[in-house]
Amino acid sequence: MRSPGVLLAVSGHLAGRQAPVTSVSTTAHYSLFVRTFQILAQPEPVRLQELSAPYSGIVELRLDRPEVKNAINWDVMRRLRGAIEKIQADATAKVVLVASSVPGAFCAGADLKERRLMSSSAVQEYATSLRSTFSSFEALPIPTIAVIEGAALGGGLELALSCDIRICGENAKLGLPETGLAIIPGAGGTQRLPRIVGRSRAKDLIFTGRRCDATEAVMMGLANYCVPAGEAYQKALDIAREITQKGPLGIRMAKKAINQGTEVANISSALAVEGECYEQLLHTQDRVEALAAFAEKRKPVYTGK
């Protein structure tokens, strides 16, 4: 297929010929050109980018499907999986930011236009795959931060729930509206939400399907920060940069200790998890470097070893 530039050149050449402008062939060609150019010009719906200094170590996962407010279809889900695999394989990655390039929308959830054409078995497969995708994202050993401007609904909020930290612009609207469609949140919402805000608040949000704003989200613990609209990304970037200045192995073990410790049966078992994570850090080069830097009154230089 020709590049957009070549197509433009061909279109201009044809327009300069003496054939009638209103001919069927010219009109058909122009319509085909417009459709082809629109397809070629569409951005990648999921993009992964490593930021450069002074934000080295920060990886940005950006959603960009403006025509449907970043709704998640099969293609987007496969791309999300691919992005997660790349992050898992990147030893230099220290923090992941999940953001949107679409004004007024973080993610609208599942693509309902695609859903209408799916059989019941296909819907079940989709829900299972999306649940697994978000679980893989949640299991990343490094911190993840959701940057929420605008709507985070259904699967969009479930993606944010799989992140460690959520930062909202004051224009954010968060909700799980699935019961209004005669189903339930199926990509982790019924399990992650009560673990974050408590069972009673989770039941309120899921039973009613209502949307809450950023201020209420912070009050109930659903979001960590509410900032002026348009400033959530910068706030996330500041927090991410602060995290990258810490010992990377310590950050990984802290996440592991918190995640695993809160899932075991009792405090004794949880403290045992903490002890195991702490022990893994005792003989690292970074711990020695931290003590040396403290004694020498300088910033430590961590290597992740």
Stockholm file with secondary structure:
# STOCKHOLM 1.0

chainA/1-305         MRSPGVLLAVSGHLAGRQAPVTSVSTTAHYSLFVRTFQILAQPEPVRLQELSAPYSGIVELRLDRPEVKNAINWDVMRRLRGAIEKIQADATAKVVLVASSVPGAFCAGADLKERRLMSSSAVQEYATSLRSTFSSFEALPIPTIAVIEGAALGGGLELALSCDIRICGENAKLGLPETGLAIIPGAGGTQRLPRIVGRSRAKDLIFTGRRCDATEAVMMGLANYCVPAGEAYQKALDIAREITQKGPLGIRMAKKAINQGTEVANISSALAVEGECYEQLLHTQDRVEALAAFAEKRKPVYTGK
#=GR chainA/1-305 SS CCCHHHHHHHHHHHHTSSSCTTCHHHHHHHHHHHHHHHHHHCCCSEEEEECCTTSTTEEEEEECCGGGTTCBCHHHHHHHHHHHHHHHHCTTCCEEEEEESSTTEEECCBCHHHHTTSCHHHHHHHHHHHHHHHHHHHTCSSCEEEEECSEEETHHHHHHHTSSEEEEETTCEEECCGGGGTSCCCSSHHHHHHHHHCHHHHHHHHHHCCEEEHHHHHHHTSCSEEESTTCHHHHHHHHHHHHHTSCHHHHHHHHHHHHHHTTSSSHHHHHHHHHHHHHTTTTCHHHHHHHHHHHTTSCCCCCCC
#=GC SS_cons         CCCHHHHHHHHHHHHTSSSCTTCHHHHHHHHHHHHHHHHHHCCCSEEEEECCTTSTTEEEEEECCGGGTTCBCHHHHHHHHHHHHHHHHCTTCCEEEEEESSTTEEECCBCHHHHTTSCHHHHHHHHHHHHHHHHHHHTCSSCEEEEECSEEETHHHHHHHTSSEEEEETTCEEECCGGGGTSCCCSSHHHHHHHHHCHHHHHHHHHHCCEEEHHHHHHHTSCSEEESTTCHHHHHHHHHHHHHTSCHHHHHHHHHHHHHHTTSSSHHHHHHHHHHHHHTTTTCHHHHHHHHHHHTTSCCCCCCC
//
